[in-house]
């Protein structure tokens, strides 16, 4: 929209004569069901991961949660990483050791 002096207005008219500033694309946030569909799991599994802290949501209220796609990608990367080996591998017990403990 152009102003009377020829400049371009940074505002866009809304249907009822209110004006709002043009914003960049809002961030895409996914619902629990969208996240479940993306991760091919149930909504209940998403709730379990929320409860144990494995999955970090964007909280929009006390009960309203959404998920950033980047967080889902990071979650999948964390889950599919190979487990690190223990600091010391257990040794195999000999038969004599097993007989003594029994």
N, C-alpha and C positions, 0 to 999 in steps of 0.2 A: 504494500500500500504506500502511496506517495503522499507526502504532506503538501500543504498549499505552497510552501516555498521551494518545492522540487526535491527535497530530501526524501530518502526512503525510510519509512518508520520501522523501528525494530519490534513493533507490536502488531499482533494479528487480531482482527476483530472476532469476537465470539458472537454467537447467535442473538444474545439479548443486550447488545450494545455495551457489554463490559469489554475490557481490554485485558489481555494477558500477554506477558512477554513471550516471545518465541524461545523455546528452550531446545537444547540439543536433544538427541534421542534419549528418552529415559532409559535407565538401566533395565535390562531384561531380568526379571525374577520369576522363578518357577514355583508353583504350588507343590504340595506334597504329592499329589497324584501325578503331576507332570514329572517330578523328580523320579517317582517310582517307575513311570513309563520309560524314562530315559535310561535308568539303571536296570530295567527289566526285573524289578522286584515288586513285592506288595507294598501298599501304603503302610501296613502294619510294620513291615521291616524298616521302613524309613523312620517310623516312630521309635522303634527299638534303638536304631543308630543314634537318634537324637537323645534318647534317654541315657545311653552309655557314653555320650560325648564323642563318638566317632565322626559324626557329621555335624558341621557347624552351619547353623541357619542365620538368616538375616531376620531379626525379630522386629515386627511392625506393631506389636502389641503384646500383652501378656500371653495370649494364646495363638496369635496370628504369626505364622512363620513362612518365610519364602526362602528360596535357594538361588544363589548365583551360579550360573553355568560353570564358571571357573572353579568354584568350590567343589562341584560334582566331579569335574575333571581331576582335580587334585586328590579327591577322596578315592577315585578309582586307581590313581597312580600309587597312593599309599597302600591300598589293599592288595594290589598286584605285585608289589615289591617282594623279592625273595626274602625270607626270614634270615636274619644274621645268625651265624653259627654260635654256639655257646662258647664262653671264654675257654673252657676246658672240656674236651670231649670225655665222656665217661669211659672208664676202662672196662674191659670184659672180665667178669669174675671167673676165676678158675673153679673147677669142681670141688677142690679141697676147701676153698673159701666158702662155698655154698653149703658144704657138709658141716663146717664148724658153726655156722650161724643157725642151723636148723636144730 
